[in-house]
Amino acid sequence: MAINFSFQATSDFAEHTQSCANMIGLKNSDYVREAVREKNERVIADHITMLSRKLSAKHHSFNEAIVNSLQDGVA
């Protein structure tokens, strides 16, 4: 099922978008659809990267705590 998106844009934005779409041989709608798809992919990739860094920091912190507790009992 297709859903229509509608948004307001300045004439400069619309003209620039149309010019870019024409340069690569796409209809305006296809150009905007592709641009939004690429943006969505970047947002998801950035979000996954952020979550991965958070998880890595938690694991690093946990591992340091374990190592420190083991060292306290070894001396």
mmJSON file of the N, C-alpha and C atoms, coordinates in Angstrom:
{"data_MODEL":{"atom_site":{
"group_PDB":["ATOM","ATOM","ATOM","ATOM","ATOM","ATOM","ATOM","ATOM","ATOM","ATOM","ATOM","ATOM","ATOM","ATOM","ATOM","ATOM","ATOM","ATOM","ATOM","ATOM","ATOM","ATOM","ATOM","ATOM","ATOM","ATOM","ATOM","ATOM","ATOM","ATOM","ATOM","ATOM","ATOM","ATOM","ATOM","ATOM","ATOM","ATOM","ATOM","ATOM","ATOM","ATOM","ATOM","ATOM","ATOM","ATOM","ATOM","ATOM","ATOM","ATOM","ATOM","ATOM","ATOM","ATOM","ATOM","ATOM","ATOM","ATOM","ATOM","ATOM","ATOM","ATOM","ATOM","ATOM","ATOM","ATOM","ATOM","ATOM","ATOM","ATOM","ATOM","ATOM","ATOM","ATOM","ATOM","ATOM","ATOM","ATOM","ATOM","ATOM","ATOM","ATOM","ATOM","ATOM","ATOM","ATOM","ATOM","ATOM","ATOM","ATOM","ATOM","ATOM","ATOM","ATOM","ATOM","ATOM","ATOM","ATOM","ATOM","ATOM","ATOM","ATOM","ATOM","ATOM","ATOM","ATOM","ATOM","ATOM","ATOM","ATOM","ATOM","ATOM","ATOM","ATOM","ATOM","ATOM","ATOM","ATOM","ATOM","ATOM","ATOM","ATOM","ATOM","ATOM","ATOM","ATOM","ATOM","ATOM","ATOM","ATOM","ATOM","ATOM","ATOM","ATOM","ATOM","ATOM","ATOM","ATOM","ATOM","ATOM","ATOM","ATOM","ATOM","ATOM","ATOM","ATOM","ATOM","ATOM","ATOM","ATOM","ATOM","ATOM","ATOM","ATOM","ATOM","ATOM","ATOM","ATOM","ATOM","ATOM","ATOM","ATOM","ATOM","ATOM","ATOM","ATOM","ATOM","ATOM","ATOM","ATOM","ATOM","ATOM","ATOM","ATOM","ATOM","ATOM","ATOM","ATOM","ATOM","ATOM","ATOM","ATOM","ATOM","ATOM","ATOM","ATOM","ATOM","ATOM","ATOM","ATOM","ATOM","ATOM","ATOM","ATOM","ATOM","ATOM","ATOM","ATOM","ATOM","ATOM","ATOM","ATOM","ATOM","ATOM","ATOM","ATOM","ATOM","ATOM","ATOM","ATOM","ATOM","ATOM","ATOM","ATOM","ATOM","ATOM","ATOM","ATOM","ATOM","ATOM","ATOM","ATOM","ATOM","ATOM","ATOM"],
"id":[1,2,3,4,5,6,7,8,9,10,11,12,13,14,15,16,17,18,19,20,21,22,23,24,25,26,27,28,29,30,31,32,33,34,35,36,37,38,39,40,41,42,43,44,45,46,47,48,49,50,51,52,53,54,55,56,57,58,59,60,61,62,63,64,65,66,67,68,69,70,71,72,73,74,75,76,77,78,79,80,81,82,83,84,85,86,87,88,89,90,91,92,93,94,95,96,97,98,99,100,101,102,103,104,105,106,107,108,109,110,111,112,113,114,115,116,117,118,119,120,121,122,123,124,125,126,127,128,129,130,131,132,133,134,135,136,137,138,139,140,141,142,143,144,145,146,147,148,149,150,151,152,153,154,155,156,157,158,159,160,161,162,163,164,165,166,167,168,169,170,171,172,173,174,175,176,177,178,179,180,181,182,183,184,185,186,187,188,189,190,191,192,193,194,195,196,197,198,199,200,201,202,203,204,205,206,207,208,209,210,211,212,213,214,215,216,217,218,219,220,221,222,223,224,225],
"type_symbol":["N","C","C","N","C","C","N","C","C","N","C","C","N","C","C","N","C","C","N","C","C","N","C","C","N","C","C","N","C","C","N","C","C","N","C","C","N","C","C","N","C","C","N","C","C","N","C","C","N","C","C","N","C","C","N","C","C","N","C","C","N","C","C","N","C","C","N","C","C","N","C","C","N","C","C","N","C","C","N","C","C","N","C","C","N","C","C","N","C","C","N","C","C","N","C","C","N","C","C","N","C","C","N","C","C","N","C","C","N","C","C","N","C","C","N","C","C","N","C","C","N","C","C","N","C","C","N","C","C","N","C","C","N","C","C","N","C","C","N","C","C","N","C","C","N","C","C","N","C","C","N","C","C","N","C","C","N","C","C","N","C","C","N","C","C","N","C","C","N","C","C","N","C","C","N","C","C","N","C","C","N","C","C","N","C","C","N","C","C","N","C","C","N","C","C","N","C","C","N","C","C","N","C","C","N","C","C","N","C","C","N","C","C","N","C","C","N","C","C","N","C","C","N","C","C"],
"label_atom_id":["N","CA","C","N","CA","C","N","CA","C","N","CA","C","N","CA","C","N","CA","C","N","CA","C","N","CA","C","N","CA","C","N","CA","C","N","CA","C","N","CA","C","N","CA","C","N","CA","C","N","CA","C","N","CA","C","N","CA","C","N","CA","C","N","CA","C","N","CA","C","N","CA","C","N","CA","C","N","CA","C","N","CA","C","N","CA","C","N","CA","C","N","CA","C","N","CA","C","N","CA","C","N","CA","C","N","CA","C","N","CA","C","N","CA","C","N","CA","C","N","CA","C","N","CA","C","N","CA","C","N","CA","C","N","CA","C","N","CA","C","N","CA","C","N","CA","C","N","CA","C","N","CA","C","N","CA","C","N","CA","C","N","CA","C","N","CA","C","N","CA","C","N","CA","C","N","CA","C","N","CA","C","N","CA","C","N","CA","C","N","CA","C","N","CA","C","N","CA","C","N","CA","C","N","CA","C","N","CA","C","N","CA","C","N","CA","C","N","CA","C","N","CA","C","N","CA","C","N","CA","C","N","CA","C","N","CA","C","N","CA","C","N","CA","C","N","CA","C","N","CA","C","N","CA","C","N","CA","C","N","CA","C"],
"label_alt_id":[null,null,null,null,null,null,null,null,null,null,null,null,null,null,null,null,null,null,null,null,null,null,null,null,null,null,null,null,null,null,null,null,null,null,null,null,null,null,null,null,null,null,null,null,null,null,null,null,null,null,null,null,null,null,null,null,null,null,null,null,null,null,null,null,null,null,null,null,null,null,null,null,null,null,null,null,null,null,null,null,null,null,null,null,null,null,null,null,null,null,null,null,null,null,null,null,null,null,null,null,null,null,null,null,null,null,null,null,null,null,null,null,null,null,null,null,null,null,null,null,null,null,null,null,null,null,null,null,null,null,null,null,null,null,null,null,null,null,null,null,null,null,null,null,null,null,null,null,null,null,null,null,null,null,null,null,null,null,null,null,null,null,null,null,null,null,null,null,null,null,null,null,null,null,null,null,null,null,null,null,null,null,null,null,null,null,null,null,null,null,null,null,null,null,null,null,null,null,null,null,null,null,null,null,null,null,null,null,null,null,null,null,null,null,null,null,null,null,null,null,null,null,null,null,null],
"label_comp_id":["MET","MET","MET","ALA","ALA","ALA","ILE","ILE","ILE","ASN","ASN","ASN","PHE","PHE","PHE","SER","SER","SER","PHE","PHE","PHE","GLN","GLN","GLN","ALA","ALA","ALA","THR","THR","THR","SER","SER","SER","ASP","ASP","ASP","PHE","PHE","PHE","ALA","ALA","ALA","GLU","GLU","GLU","HIS","HIS","HIS","THR","THR","THR","GLN","GLN","GLN","SER","SER","SER","CYS","CYS","CYS","ALA","ALA","ALA","ASN","ASN","ASN","MET","MET","MET","ILE","ILE","ILE","GLY","GLY","GLY","LEU","LEU","LEU","LYS","LYS","LYS","ASN","ASN","ASN","SER","SER","SER","ASP","ASP","ASP","TYR","TYR","TYR","VAL","VAL","VAL","ARG","ARG","ARG","GLU","GLU","GLU","ALA","ALA","ALA","VAL","VAL","VAL","ARG","ARG","ARG","GLU","GLU","GLU","LYS","LYS","LYS","ASN","ASN","ASN","GLU","GLU","GLU","ARG","ARG","ARG","VAL","VAL","VAL","ILE","ILE","ILE","ALA","ALA","ALA","ASP","ASP","ASP","HIS","HIS","HIS","ILE","ILE","ILE","THR","THR","THR","MET","MET","MET","LEU","LEU","LEU","SER","SER","SER","ARG","ARG","ARG","LYS","LYS","LYS","LEU","LEU","LEU","SER","SER","SER","ALA","ALA","ALA","LYS","LYS","LYS","HIS","HIS","HIS","HIS","HIS","HIS","SER","SER","SER","PHE","PHE","PHE","ASN","ASN","ASN","GLU","GLU","GLU","ALA","ALA","ALA","ILE","ILE","ILE","VAL","VAL","VAL","ASN","ASN","ASN","SER","SER","SER","LEU","LEU","LEU","GLN","GLN","GLN","ASP","ASP","ASP","GLY","GLY","GLY","VAL","VAL","VAL","ALA","ALA","ALA"],
"label_asym_id":["A","A","A","A","A","A","A","A","A","A","A","A","A","A","A","A","A","A","A","A","A","A","A","A","A","A","A","A","A","A","A","A","A","A","A","A","A","A","A","A","A","A","A","A","A","A","A","A","A","A","A","A","A","A","A","A","A","A","A","A","A","A","A","A","A","A","A","A","A","A","A","A","A","A","A","A","A","A","A","A","A","A","A","A","A","A","A","A","A","A","A","A","A","A","A","A","A","A","A","A","A","A","A","A","A","A","A","A","A","A","A","A","A","A","A","A","A","A","A","A","A","A","A","A","A","A","A","A","A","A","A","A","A","A","A","A","A","A","A","A","A","A","A","A","A","A","A","A","A","A","A","A","A","A","A","A","A","A","A","A","A","A","A","A","A","A","A","A","A","A","A","A","A","A","A","A","A","A","A","A","A","A","A","A","A","A","A","A","A","A","A","A","A","A","A","A","A","A","A","A","A","A","A","A","A","A","A","A","A","A","A","A","A","A","A","A","A","A","A","A","A","A","A","A","A"],
"label_entity_id":["1","1","1","1","1","1","1","1","1","1","1","1","1","1","1","1","1","1","1","1","1","1","1","1","1","1","1","1","1","1","1","1","1","1","1","1","1","1","1","1","1","1","1","1","1","1","1","1","1","1","1","1","1","1","1","1","1","1","1","1","1","1","1","1","1","1","1","1","1","1","1","1","1","1","1","1","1","1","1","1","1","1","1","1","1","1","1","1","1","1","1","1","1","1","1","1","1","1","1","1","1","1","1","1","1","1","1","1","1","1","1","1","1","1","1","1","1","1","1","1","1","1","1","1","1","1","1","1","1","1","1","1","1","1","1","1","1","1","1","1","1","1","1","1","1","1","1","1","1","1","1","1","1","1","1","1","1","1","1","1","1","1","1","1","1","1","1","1","1","1","1","1","1","1","1","1","1","1","1","1","1","1","1","1","1","1","1","1","1","1","1","1","1","1","1","1","1","1","1","1","1","1","1","1","1","1","1","1","1","1","1","1","1","1","1","1","1","1","1","1","1","1","1","1","1"],
"label_seq_id":[1,1,1,2,2,2,3,3,3,4,4,4,5,5,5,6,6,6,7,7,7,8,8,8,9,9,9,10,10,10,11,11,11,12,12,12,13,13,13,14,14,14,15,15,15,16,16,16,17,17,17,18,18,18,19,19,19,20,20,20,21,21,21,22,22,22,23,23,23,24,24,24,25,25,25,26,26,26,27,27,27,28,28,28,29,29,29,30,30,30,31,31,31,32,32,32,33,33,33,34,34,34,35,35,35,36,36,36,37,37,37,38,38,38,39,39,39,40,40,40,41,41,41,42,42,42,43,43,43,44,44,44,45,45,45,46,46,46,47,47,47,48,48,48,49,49,49,50,50,50,51,51,51,52,52,52,53,53,53,54,54,54,55,55,55,56,56,56,57,57,57,58,58,58,59,59,59,60,60,60,61,61,61,62,62,62,63,63,63,64,64,64,65,65,65,66,66,66,67,67,67,68,68,68,69,69,69,70,70,70,71,71,71,72,72,72,73,73,73,74,74,74,75,75,75],
"pdbx_PDB_ins_code":[null,null,null,null,null,null,null,null,null,null,null,null,null,null,null,null,null,null,null,null,null,null,null,null,null,null,null,null,null,null,null,null,null,null,null,null,null,null,null,null,null,null,null,null,null,null,null,null,null,null,null,null,null,null,null,null,null,null,null,null,null,null,null,null,null,null,null,null,null,null,null,null,null,null,null,null,null,null,null,null,null,null,null,null,null,null,null,null,null,null,null,null,null,null,null,null,null,null,null,null,null,null,null,null,null,null,null,null,null,null,null,null,null,null,null,null,null,null,null,null,null,null,null,null,null,null,null,null,null,null,null,null,null,null,null,null,null,null,null,null,null,null,null,null,null,null,null,null,null,null,null,null,null,null,null,null,null,null,null,null,null,null,null,null,null,null,null,null,null,null,null,null,null,null,null,null,null,null,null,null,null,null,null,null,null,null,null,null,null,null,null,null,null,null,null,null,null,null,null,null,null,null,null,null,null,null,null,null,null,null,null,null,null,null,null,null,null,null,null,null,null,null,null,null,null],
"Cartn_x":[0.841,0.0,0.89,0.654,1.436,0.768,1.601,1.134,1.741,0.946,1.444,1.978,3.144,3.704,3.525,3.24,3.093,3.807,4.61,5.294,5.505,5.648,5.897,7.396,7.775,9.189,9.284,10.412,10.628,10.815,10.621,10.807,12.264,13.21,14.629,14.909,14.345,14.527,13.932,12.729,12.059,12.839,13.305,14.076,15.386,16.065,17.331,17.108,16.059,15.724,15.405,14.616,14.263,15.501,16.379,17.609,18.478,18.63,19.447,18.825,17.509,16.82,17.012,16.879,17.061,18.486,19.474,20.876,21.153,20.475,20.749,19.621,18.717,17.684,16.566,16.248,15.154,13.988,12.787,11.638,11.838,11.235,11.351,10.969,9.86,9.385,10.377,10.965,11.961,13.219,13.605,14.79,14.573,13.421,13.125,12.997,12.343,12.19,13.56,14.457,15.805,16.581,16.44,17.14,16.663,15.356,14.81,15.244,15.243,15.683,17.144,17.991,19.402,19.555,18.776,18.823,18.378,17.301,16.823,17.897,18.584,19.65,20.784,21.136,22.203,21.78,20.522,20.025,20.071,19.613,19.633,21.074,21.959,23.367,23.995,23.718,24.244,23.691,22.422,21.804,22.43,22.64,23.279,24.691,25.42,26.776,26.755,25.829,25.719,25.413,24.47,24.125,25.305,26.024,27.199,28.264,28.488,29.469,29.045,27.744,27.245,27.466,27.126,27.284,28.745,29.596,31.032,31.568,31.118,31.567,31.108,29.886,29.393,30.216,30.515,31.317,32.731,33.29,34.636,34.638,33.653,33.536,33.368,32.53,32.309,33.6,34.29,35.543,36.589,36.688,37.631,37.286,36.017,35.588,35.953,35.759,36.102,37.608,38.392,39.842,40.321,39.779,40.174,39.791,38.643,38.231,39.094,39.496,40.376,41.765,42.232,43.551,43.562,42.452,42.366,42.518,42.021,42.099,43.385,44.169,45.386,46.569,46.657,47.824,47.947],
"Cartn_y":[-1.174,0.0,1.242,2.112,3.347,4.456,5.252,6.405,7.641,8.674,9.928,10.817,11.376,12.37,13.732,14.707,16.062,16.99,17.891,18.859,20.141,21.215,22.508,22.714,23.338,23.627,24.996,25.622,26.912,26.666,27.702,27.551,27.24,27.809,27.494,26.011,25.46,24.038,23.194,23.53,22.767,22.832,24.018,24.171,23.4,23.469,22.757,21.244,20.787,19.361,18.894,19.678,19.319,19.309,20.27,20.331,19.103,18.741,17.561,16.287,16.162,14.985,14.891,16.012,16.02,15.655,16.111,15.817,14.319,13.582,12.142,11.324,12.017,11.331,10.697,11.287,10.763,11.748,11.201,12.062,12.646,13.805,14.439,13.481,12.787,11.885,10.755,10.22,9.15,9.681,10.889,11.51,11.72,12.276,12.528,11.203,10.226,8.904,8.286,8.361,7.804,8.572,9.894,10.714,10.39,10.231,9.906,8.504,7.567,6.202,6.208,6.952,7.038,7.693,8.732,9.405,8.45,7.716,6.746,5.708,5.224,4.235,4.819,6.085,6.737,6.908,7.297,7.481,6.155,5.088,3.776,3.336,3.521,3.147,3.95,5.242,6.08,5.627,5.266,4.816,3.496,2.574,1.298,1.536,2.455,2.787,3.336,4.232,4.808,3.727,2.842,1.77,0.824,0.548,-0.317,0.297,1.592,2.278,2.254,2.464,2.413,1.029,0.008,-1.36,-1.687,-1.25,-1.48,-0.809,0.417,1.128,0.4,-0.117,-0.876,-2.139,-2.854,-4.07,-3.751,-2.685,-2.279,-1.949,-1.209,-0.836,-2.083,-3.001,-4.245,-5.063,-5.178,-5.944,-5.327,-4.009,-3.351,-3.637,-3.623,-3.9,-5.315,-6.264,-7.671,-7.82,-7.233,-7.312,-6.68,-5.539,-4.879,-5.7,-6.331,-7.142,-8.387,-8.935,-10.114,-9.744,-8.583,-8.137,-7.85,-7.353,-7.083,-8.353,-9.458,-10.712,-11.474,-11.143,-11.897,-11.449,-10.206,-9.661,-10.321],
"Cartn_z":[0.0,0.0,0.0,-0.898,-1.004,-0.192,0.433,1.198,0.569,0.433,-0.123,0.989,0.775,1.669,1.015,1.824,1.325,2.286,1.752,2.604,1.838,2.587,1.962,1.82,0.732,0.483,-0.185,0.031,-0.633,-2.126,-2.896,-4.345,-4.668,-3.889,-4.114,-3.897,-2.814,-2.518,-3.642,-4.066,-5.118,-6.43,-6.784,-8.027,-7.962,-6.825,-6.664,-6.72,-6.071,-6.088,-7.498,-8.21,-9.581,-10.471,-10.289,-11.075,-10.825,-9.558,-9.218,-9.775,-9.654,-10.188,-11.692,-12.371,-13.827,-14.217,-13.434,-13.744,-13.795,-12.916,-12.882,-13.512,-14.181,-14.962,-14.149,-13.006,-12.204,-12.176,-11.956,-11.698,-10.302,-10.053,-8.734,-7.611,-7.784,-6.734,-6.472,-7.535,-7.364,-6.683,-7.043,-6.441,-4.943,-4.573,-3.159,-2.413,-3.021,-2.394,-2.11,-3.069,-2.901,-1.826,-1.827,-0.831,0.585,0.754,2.077,2.493,1.568,1.875,2.343,1.644,2.037,3.406,3.66,4.965,6.056,5.825,6.805,7.124,6.103,6.304,7.145,6.89,7.679,9.133,9.339,10.708,11.464,10.842,11.49,11.76,10.8,10.988,12.121,12.18,13.267,14.613,14.639,15.89,16.354,15.426,15.759,16.272,15.643,16.087,17.504,17.794,19.135,20.166,19.85,20.777,20.987,19.928,20.02,20.918,20.782,21.626,23.094,23.334,24.717,25.316,24.551,25.029,25.265,24.351,24.495,25.753,26.02,27.219,28.482,28.475,29.626,29.84,28.758,28.873,29.362,28.846,29.261,30.75,31.192,32.598,33.473,33.032,33.765,33.842,32.713,32.687,33.604,33.628,34.529,35.985,36.303,37.673,38.067,37.172,37.444,37.64,36.746,36.847,38.168,38.509,39.752,40.979,40.944,42.098,42.209,41.093,41.121,41.637,41.227,41.667,43.168,43.7,45.135,45.952,45.464,46.218,46.007,44.995,44.659,45.481,45.835,46.531,47.838],
"occupancy":[1.0,1.0,1.0,1.0,1.0,1.0,1.0,1.0,1.0,1.0,1.0,1.0,1.0,1.0,1.0,1.0,1.0,1.0,1.0,1.0,1.0,1.0,1.0,1.0,1.0,1.0,1.0,1.0,1.0,1.0,1.0,1.0,1.0,1.0,1.0,1.0,1.0,1.0,1.0,1.0,1.0,1.0,1.0,1.0,1.0,1.0,1.0,1.0,1.0,1.0,1.0,1.0,1.0,1.0,1.0,1.0,1.0,1.0,1.0,1.0,1.0,1.0,1.0,1.0,1.0,1.0,1.0,1.0,1.0,1.0,1.0,1.0,1.0,1.0,1.0,1.0,1.0,1.0,1.0,1.0,1.0,1.0,1.0,1.0,1.0,1.0,1.0,1.0,1.0,1.0,1.0,1.0,1.0,1.0,1.0,1.0,1.0,1.0,1.0,1.0,1.0,1.0,1.0,1.0,1.0,1.0,1.0,1.0,1.0,1.0,1.0,1.0,1.0,1.0,1.0,1.0,1.0,1.0,1.0,1.0,1.0,1.0,1.0,1.0,1.0,1.0,1.0,1.0,1.0,1.0,1.0,1.0,1.0,1.0,1.0,1.0,1.0,1.0,1.0,1.0,1.0,1.0,1.0,1.0,1.0,1.0,1.0,1.0,1.0,1.0,1.0,1.0,1.0,1.0,1.0,1.0,1.0,1.0,1.0,1.0,1.0,1.0,1.0,1.0,1.0,1.0,1.0,1.0,1.0,1.0,1.0,1.0,1.0,1.0,1.0,1.0,1.0,1.0,1.0,1.0,1.0,1.0,1.0,1.0,1.0,1.0,1.0,1.0,1.0,1.0,1.0,1.0,1.0,1.0,1.0,1.0,1.0,1.0,1.0,1.0,1.0,1.0,1.0,1.0,1.0,1.0,1.0,1.0,1.0,1.0,1.0,1.0,1.0,1.0,1.0,1.0,1.0,1.0,1.0,1.0,1.0,1.0,1.0,1.0,1.0],
"B_iso_or_equiv":[0.0,0.0,0.0,0.0,0.0,0.0,0.0,0.0,0.0,0.0,0.0,0.0,0.0,0.0,0.0,0.0,0.0,0.0,0.0,0.0,0.0,0.0,0.0,0.0,0.0,0.0,0.0,0.0,0.0,0.0,0.0,0.0,0.0,0.0,0.0,0.0,0.0,0.0,0.0,0.0,0.0,0.0,0.0,0.0,0.0,0.0,0.0,0.0,0.0,0.0,0.0,0.0,0.0,0.0,0.0,0.0,0.0,0.0,0.0,0.0,0.0,0.0,0.0,0.0,0.0,0.0,0.0,0.0,0.0,0.0,0.0,0.0,0.0,0.0,0.0,0.0,0.0,0.0,0.0,0.0,0.0,0.0,0.0,0.0,0.0,0.0,0.0,0.0,0.0,0.0,0.0,0.0,0.0,0.0,0.0,0.0,0.0,0.0,0.0,0.0,0.0,0.0,0.0,0.0,0.0,0.0,0.0,0.0,0.0,0.0,0.0,0.0,0.0,0.0,0.0,0.0,0.0,0.0,0.0,0.0,0.0,0.0,0.0,0.0,0.0,0.0,0.0,0.0,0.0,0.0,0.0,0.0,0.0,0.0,0.0,0.0,0.0,0.0,0.0,0.0,0.0,0.0,0.0,0.0,0.0,0.0,0.0,0.0,0.0,0.0,0.0,0.0,0.0,0.0,0.0,0.0,0.0,0.0,0.0,0.0,0.0,0.0,0.0,0.0,0.0,0.0,0.0,0.0,0.0,0.0,0.0,0.0,0.0,0.0,0.0,0.0,0.0,0.0,0.0,0.0,0.0,0.0,0.0,0.0,0.0,0.0,0.0,0.0,0.0,0.0,0.0,0.0,0.0,0.0,0.0,0.0,0.0,0.0,0.0,0.0,0.0,0.0,0.0,0.0,0.0,0.0,0.0,0.0,0.0,0.0,0.0,0.0,0.0,0.0,0.0,0.0,0.0,0.0,0.0,0.0,0.0,0.0,0.0,0.0,0.0],
"pdbx_formal_charge":[null,null,null,null,null,null,null,null,null,null,null,null,null,null,null,null,null,null,null,null,null,null,null,null,null,null,null,null,null,null,null,null,null,null,null,null,null,null,null,null,null,null,null,null,null,null,null,null,null,null,null,null,null,null,null,null,null,null,null,null,null,null,null,null,null,null,null,null,null,null,null,null,null,null,null,null,null,null,null,null,null,null,null,null,null,null,null,null,null,null,null,null,null,null,null,null,null,null,null,null,null,null,null,null,null,null,null,null,null,null,null,null,null,null,null,null,null,null,null,null,null,null,null,null,null,null,null,null,null,null,null,null,null,null,null,null,null,null,null,null,null,null,null,null,null,null,null,null,null,null,null,null,null,null,null,null,null,null,null,null,null,null,null,null,null,null,null,null,null,null,null,null,null,null,null,null,null,null,null,null,null,null,null,null,null,null,null,null,null,null,null,null,null,null,null,null,null,null,null,null,null,null,null,null,null,null,null,null,null,null,null,null,null,null,null,null,null,null,null,null,null,null,null,null,null],
"auth_seq_id":[1,1,1,2,2,2,3,3,3,4,4,4,5,5,5,6,6,6,7,7,7,8,8,8,9,9,9,10,10,10,11,11,11,12,12,12,13,13,13,14,14,14,15,15,15,16,16,16,17,17,17,18,18,18,19,19,19,20,20,20,21,21,21,22,22,22,23,23,23,24,24,24,25,25,25,26,26,26,27,27,27,28,28,28,29,29,29,30,30,30,31,31,31,32,32,32,33,33,33,34,34,34,35,35,35,36,36,36,37,37,37,38,38,38,39,39,39,40,40,40,41,41,41,42,42,42,43,43,43,44,44,44,45,45,45,46,46,46,47,47,47,48,48,48,49,49,49,50,50,50,51,51,51,52,52,52,53,53,53,54,54,54,55,55,55,56,56,56,57,57,57,58,58,58,59,59,59,60,60,60,61,61,61,62,62,62,63,63,63,64,64,64,65,65,65,66,66,66,67,67,67,68,68,68,69,69,69,70,70,70,71,71,71,72,72,72,73,73,73,74,74,74,75,75,75],
"auth_comp_id":["MET","MET","MET","ALA","ALA","ALA","ILE","ILE","ILE","ASN","ASN","ASN","PHE","PHE","PHE","SER","SER","SER","PHE","PHE","PHE","GLN","GLN","GLN","ALA","ALA","ALA","THR","THR","THR","SER","SER","SER","ASP","ASP","ASP","PHE","PHE","PHE","ALA","ALA","ALA","GLU","GLU","GLU","HIS","HIS","HIS","THR","THR","THR","GLN","GLN","GLN","SER","SER","SER","CYS","CYS","CYS","ALA","ALA","ALA","ASN","ASN","ASN","MET","MET","MET","ILE","ILE","ILE","GLY","GLY","GLY","LEU","LEU","LEU","LYS","LYS","LYS","ASN","ASN","ASN","SER","SER","SER","ASP","ASP","ASP","TYR","TYR","TYR","VAL","VAL","VAL","ARG","ARG","ARG","GLU","GLU","GLU","ALA","ALA","ALA","VAL","VAL","VAL","ARG","ARG","ARG","GLU","GLU","GLU","LYS","LYS","LYS","ASN","ASN","ASN","GLU","GLU","GLU","ARG","ARG","ARG","VAL","VAL","VAL","ILE","ILE","ILE","ALA","ALA","ALA","ASP","ASP","ASP","HIS","HIS","HIS","ILE","ILE","ILE","THR","THR","THR","MET","MET","MET","LEU","LEU","LEU","SER","SER","SER","ARG","ARG","ARG","LYS","LYS","LYS","LEU","LEU","LEU","SER","SER","SER","ALA","ALA","ALA","LYS","LYS","LYS","HIS","HIS","HIS","HIS","HIS","HIS","SER","SER","SER","PHE","PHE","PHE","ASN","ASN","ASN","GLU","GLU","GLU","ALA","ALA","ALA","ILE","ILE","ILE","VAL","VAL","VAL","ASN","ASN","ASN","SER","SER","SER","LEU","LEU","LEU","GLN","GLN","GLN","ASP","ASP","ASP","GLY","GLY","GLY","VAL","VAL","VAL","ALA","ALA","ALA"],
"auth_asym_id":["A","A","A","A","A","A","A","A","A","A","A","A","A","A","A","A","A","A","A","A","A","A","A","A","A","A","A","A","A","A","A","A","A","A","A","A","A","A","A","A","A","A","A","A","A","A","A","A","A","A","A","A","A","A","A","A","A","A","A","A","A","A","A","A","A","A","A","A","A","A","A","A","A","A","A","A","A","A","A","A","A","A","A","A","A","A","A","A","A","A","A","A","A","A","A","A","A","A","A","A","A","A","A","A","A","A","A","A","A","A","A","A","A","A","A","A","A","A","A","A","A","A","A","A","A","A","A","A","A","A","A","A","A","A","A","A","A","A","A","A","A","A","A","A","A","A","A","A","A","A","A","A","A","A","A","A","A","A","A","A","A","A","A","A","A","A","A","A","A","A","A","A","A","A","A","A","A","A","A","A","A","A","A","A","A","A","A","A","A","A","A","A","A","A","A","A","A","A","A","A","A","A","A","A","A","A","A","A","A","A","A","A","A","A","A","A","A","A","A","A","A","A","A","A","A"],
"auth_atom_id":["N","CA","C","N","CA","C","N","CA","C","N","CA","C","N","CA","C","N","CA","C","N","CA","C","N","CA","C","N","CA","C","N","CA","C","N","CA","C","N","CA","C","N","CA","C","N","CA","C","N","CA","C","N","CA","C","N","CA","C","N","CA","C","N","CA","C","N","CA","C","N","CA","C","N","CA","C","N","CA","C","N","CA","C","N","CA","C","N","CA","C","N","CA","C","N","CA","C","N","CA","C","N","CA","C","N","CA","C","N","CA","C","N","CA","C","N","CA","C","N","CA","C","N","CA","C","N","CA","C","N","CA","C","N","CA","C","N","CA","C","N","CA","C","N","CA","C","N","CA","C","N","CA","C","N","CA","C","N","CA","C","N","CA","C","N","CA","C","N","CA","C","N","CA","C","N","CA","C","N","CA","C","N","CA","C","N","CA","C","N","CA","C","N","CA","C","N","CA","C","N","CA","C","N","CA","C","N","CA","C","N","CA","C","N","CA","C","N","CA","C","N","CA","C","N","CA","C","N","CA","C","N","CA","C","N","CA","C","N","CA","C","N","CA","C","N","CA","C","N","CA","C","N","CA","C","N","CA","C","N","CA","C"],
"pdbx_PDB_model_num":[1,1,1,1,1,1,1,1,1,1,1,1,1,1,1,1,1,1,1,1,1,1,1,1,1,1,1,1,1,1,1,1,1,1,1,1,1,1,1,1,1,1,1,1,1,1,1,1,1,1,1,1,1,1,1,1,1,1,1,1,1,1,1,1,1,1,1,1,1,1,1,1,1,1,1,1,1,1,1,1,1,1,1,1,1,1,1,1,1,1,1,1,1,1,1,1,1,1,1,1,1,1,1,1,1,1,1,1,1,1,1,1,1,1,1,1,1,1,1,1,1,1,1,1,1,1,1,1,1,1,1,1,1,1,1,1,1,1,1,1,1,1,1,1,1,1,1,1,1,1,1,1,1,1,1,1,1,1,1,1,1,1,1,1,1,1,1,1,1,1,1,1,1,1,1,1,1,1,1,1,1,1,1,1,1,1,1,1,1,1,1,1,1,1,1,1,1,1,1,1,1,1,1,1,1,1,1,1,1,1,1,1,1,1,1,1,1,1,1,1,1,1,1,1,1]
}}}
